[in-house]
């Protein structure tokens, strides 16, 4: 039986790579994001592999999230797999110099947005007593590093929410897990550094994880037998030992 997956933040990076990996393996897709042009491009590319529906909304807008998921066409109504991937880091300021707008953006996207989407989808999973939820966390959810403060806090929250979900949804047979990457070479740093040229140096001197590497692990997690749930996965590139230790070529 063909499964249907909903992926947030699917217009770039890990979300886009996961959409491609799932499509390649015949999973029907609902891809979500704010950039409609990107969604249309990805839909056209993947429709030769599987059925694809796009949802264009801002994950921070609670009503938009609810309306979009409530009004899915019948063929995409039953969501078997939820990949809560949408997330961002804004700024690298010490807490005493932090930007309130950056803090709001990270809390709204990384925590509240994840909750809004989950709340809209979990009831159908509990009703069917089946489903699989993977929340994309970060190594920043495992340790706090200098100037990471609020971003690290949001990713710690993702892990706490994941554990709470797994406990509360256990009676319904729903799998819940987290995939927590370290440094992944995506648009992430461009957003975090707000276009500052410094962003171009983040991945120099070593081979960072690629979006496809994380997508491979996500697919591996959702393709395990029914009795196997990968609850918590931390992944680094070989050069990275922790959030602050990276072996770079001099």
N, C-alpha and C positions, 0 to 999 in steps of 0.2 A: 504494500500500500504506500502510495506517494505521500510524503510528509510535507507540511507547509511551515516555512520559517519566516519570522519577522526579524529584520535586522535594523537597528537604529544607527544613525551616523554612517550610512552606507555610501555616501558620495565620495569618500576618499579613504586612504589608509587601510586600517585593519578591517573596517566594515565593508569596504569595496572588495578587498581581497577575499573576505569570507563569503560574500555574495557569489563571487566567481567560483570558489571552491565548492560551495553548495550546489550551484547550477550544474557544474561538471558532474556532480554525483546525483543529478536528477531530482533535487529537492525544489519544490515550488517556493517562490520567493515573494515576500512583501518587503520592498526596500524603502527606507524612510530617510528623509533629510530635508534641509532647508533650501538647497540649491537645485531648483527644478530642472535647469538645463543639464546638470550632471546626472540627475536621476533619469532623465529621458535618454541620455547617451548610454548609460549603463544598461537600462532596460532593453534598448535596441541590440546591444552587444550580447546580452544573455538570453534573449527570447529564442534564439536558435537551439538553446540547450534545455530550457525549461519554461514554465509559465511564470511571468513576472508581473507584479502589480506595484505601482509606486504610490507612496503617501508623502505629500509635500506639506510638512508642518514644522513649527518650532517647538522642540521638546520642552521648552520652558513654559509654554502656554497650555495650562491644564485642560481648558475646554477644547482647544484644537486637537490635543492628543485623544481625548475621549471621543470627540465627534468623528475623527478620522477612522478610528478603530471600530466604532459602532456602525459606520456606514460602509464597511468593506463589502465588496460584492460576494454573493453566495459562494462562489468557487474558492474564495480565500478566507471565508469566515472562521474556519476551524484552524487555529494556530497551534501547531504541535511543538514548535521550537521557538523560543524567544532569546535573541542575542541582544542584551542591553550593552551596546557598544558606544553610543554617543557620549562624548566627554571631551573636556578641554582643560588646559592649564593656561592661566593668564598671569603674566608677570613673574618676576623673581626677586621680589622685594623682601627685606627683613620685615618682621611683623610690625615694627614701630613706624615703618614707612609704607605700609600696605595701602593699596588702592581699593576703596570700598566697592567700586564698580567691578573690579576684578574679582573680589571676594564674592559678590552677588552672582556674577556669571558662573563661577565654579560651583557654588552651592546649588544654583538653579539648574544647571545642566547635569553635573556629575551625580548629584544626590536626588533632588526633587524630580528632575526629568525621568530618571530611572524608576522612581516610585510611581510617577504618573502612568508610564507605559505599563509597568507591571500590574498596577491596580486595574487597568483597562482589560488586561488579558488573563490574569490568573483565575477569575471566576469561571471562565469556560473550561480551563484545565481542571479545576476542582470538580466541576460538574461531570466531566468525562473520566475523572480519576486517572489522568495521564497527561504527560507534558514534560518538557525539559527546558530549564532556564539557565543560561550562562551569562553572568555579569562580568564585563571586562573591567578588571581592577588595574592594579599597577604594583610594581615593587615598592612604590611610594605608600602603598597601603600596609606594607610590612615594616617600614622603618621611616623615620623622619630625618630629613637632611637640611643643611643650612639654606635658608630662604625658601624652603618648600612649604612651610607652615600650613596655610589654608588648603593648598592643593593636596598635601599629604593627608590633611584632616578629611577631605572629601573621599579620598581613596581608602582610608581606614574605615570610613562610614560604609563604603560599598562592600567591604568584607564583612562588616557587622550585619548589614542588611542581608547579605548572602547567607550567612549562618542562621539568621532569624528566619529567613524564607525556608531554608532546608528543614529546620525544626518544625515550623508551623505547617508546612505542606507535606511532611512525611506521611501523615495518615492517608493522604490522597495518592500516594505512589508517584509523586512528581519529583523528578530529578532536579537538583539545584547545585550549581558549582560556579567557581570563579576561575578565570584565566588572568594571571597577573604578569604582564611583560615588564622587562626593564627597558632599556633604550631601544626604540624602534625607529628606523629611518622613514619618517612620514612628514606630513605638513605640521606635525605637533610643535616642533621647535619654532617654526615660522610664526605660529600663533602666539606661543609663549613669549617670544622676544619681540613681538609686535612689529615685525619687519626689519628689526635691527640686523645689520650685516653679521653680527656675532653669531646669529643662528646658523650661518653657513659653516661654522667651525665645529659645531657640536659633534658631528659624526666623522670628523677627519682623524686619520691615524689609526683607525681600527674598523673592523667589519661589524656594524650594528645589526641587530635583528631586522629583518625585512617584514613588511606586512604579511607577505605570503607565509612566512615561518609561523606567525601567530595563527593565521587562518588554518594552516595544516593541523595545529594542535586543537583548535576549536572543533574542526571536523572530526578529528580522532575522538574527542570527548563525546560528541553527539552520536558517534557510530558504534559505541560500545554495546555489548549485549544488555538486555533489559535489566539484569540484576546488578549491573556495574555502573556506579556513579563516580566520576572523577570530581571530587568535592572542591579541591583547591590546588591550582597549578601555578608555580612560580617559575618563570623562564627568563634567562639572561642569554646574551651572546657570550661566546667563550671569553672575550676580552673583558667582560664586566664581572666583578666579584660582588659589588654592592652598589647602592645608589651613588656613592662617592668615589669608588675605586674602579677605574677603567685603565687597562693596560694599553696605552697608545704608543705608536711608533714615534720616536723623537725626530 
